[in-house]
Amino acid sequence: MAIPFDRNAALARELLAKHRNRKAAIITLTNQGMDGEEAAGLVQAIYKENLSSNRKSFFVTMIGGGMGTAIFLGIYFGTGRLFYIWLPLCGISFLYGLVRFLTASGYEVDPD
């Protein structure tokens, strides 16, 4: 669902990033004159969009690190040549992506 960019959506994004509390963002939007159910829906939609974006970017990191690890392990088992630098870096990239994917938050969009 694409969220239209308007004043309330921008305020909701800012409040989620600043306070990391969905109820506080809903209360603030309600005090600004927005309907309670509409504010809750907007905040929930923005939270889900941010969470999806964060998980998608860290999933790509995890897949890239996993593929690199698989390739370098395949080379090692096939030829016996061990890449001392690249193999651990790919493994660390995979683990970093996995941990960030599992612990992603929807309060703000993390930079890639």
Contacts in CASP RR format, 6 or more apart in sequence:
PFRMAT RR
TARGET T0000
AUTHOR 0000-0000-0000
METHOD contacts of the structure
MODEL  1
MAIPFDRNAALARELLAKHRNRKAAIITLTNQGMDGEEAAGLVQAIYKEN
LSSNRKSFFVTMIGGGMGTAIFLGIYFGTGRLFYIWLPLCGISFLYGLVR
FLTASGYEVDPD
1 45 0 8 1.000
1 48 0 8 1.000
1 49 0 8 1.000
3 9 0 8 1.000
3 42 0 8 1.000
3 45 0 8 1.000
3 46 0 8 1.000
3 49 0 8 1.000
8 29 0 8 1.000
8 32 0 8 1.000
8 34 0 8 1.000
8 39 0 8 1.000
8 42 0 8 1.000
9 42 0 8 1.000
9 46 0 8 1.000
11 28 0 8 1.000
11 29 0 8 1.000
11 32 0 8 1.000
12 25 0 8 1.000
12 29 0 8 1.000
12 39 0 8 1.000
12 42 0 8 1.000
12 43 0 8 1.000
12 46 0 8 1.000
13 46 0 8 1.000
13 50 0 8 1.000
13 108 0 8 1.000
15 24 0 8 1.000
15 25 0 8 1.000
15 28 0 8 1.000
15 29 0 8 1.000
16 22 0 8 1.000
16 25 0 8 1.000
16 43 0 8 1.000
16 46 0 8 1.000
16 47 0 8 1.000
16 50 0 8 1.000
16 106 0 8 1.000
16 107 0 8 1.000
16 108 0 8 1.000
17 107 0 8 1.000
17 108 0 8 1.000
19 25 0 8 1.000
20 105 0 8 1.000
20 107 0 8 1.000
22 43 0 8 1.000
22 44 0 8 1.000
22 47 0 8 1.000
25 39 0 8 1.000
25 43 0 8 1.000
26 36 0 8 1.000
26 39 0 8 1.000
26 40 0 8 1.000
26 43 0 8 1.000
29 36 0 8 1.000
29 39 0 8 1.000
29 42 0 8 1.000
29 43 0 8 1.000
30 36 0 8 1.000
30 39 0 8 1.000
34 42 0 8 1.000
47 106 0 8 1.000
47 107 0 8 1.000
48 106 0 8 1.000
50 105 0 8 1.000
50 106 0 8 1.000
50 107 0 8 1.000
50 108 0 8 1.000
50 109 0 8 1.000
51 104 0 8 1.000
51 105 0 8 1.000
51 106 0 8 1.000
53 109 0 8 1.000
54 100 0 8 1.000
54 104 0 8 1.000
54 105 0 8 1.000
54 106 0 8 1.000
54 109 0 8 1.000
54 110 0 8 1.000
55 101 0 8 1.000
55 104 0 8 1.000
57 110 0 8 1.000
57 112 0 8 1.000
58 97 0 8 1.000
58 100 0 8 1.000
58 101 0 8 1.000
58 104 0 8 1.000
58 110 0 8 1.000
59 97 0 8 1.000
59 101 0 8 1.000
61 93 0 8 1.000
61 96 0 8 1.000
61 97 0 8 1.000
61 100 0 8 1.000
61 101 0 8 1.000
62 94 0 8 1.000
62 97 0 8 1.000
62 98 0 8 1.000
62 101 0 8 1.000
64 90 0 8 1.000
64 93 0 8 1.000
64 94 0 8 1.000
65 90 0 8 1.000
65 91 0 8 1.000
65 93 0 8 1.000
65 94 0 8 1.000
65 97 0 8 1.000
66 90 0 8 1.000
66 91 0 8 1.000
66 93 0 8 1.000
66 94 0 8 1.000
68 86 0 8 1.000
68 90 0 8 1.000
68 91 0 8 1.000
68 94 0 8 1.000
69 87 0 8 1.000
69 90 0 8 1.000
69 91 0 8 1.000
69 94 0 8 1.000
71 90 0 8 1.000
72 83 0 8 1.000
72 86 0 8 1.000
72 87 0 8 1.000
72 90 0 8 1.000
73 87 0 8 1.000
75 81 0 8 1.000
75 83 0 8 1.000
76 82 0 8 1.000
76 83 0 8 1.000
76 87 0 8 1.000
100 110 0 8 1.000
104 110 0 8 1.000
END
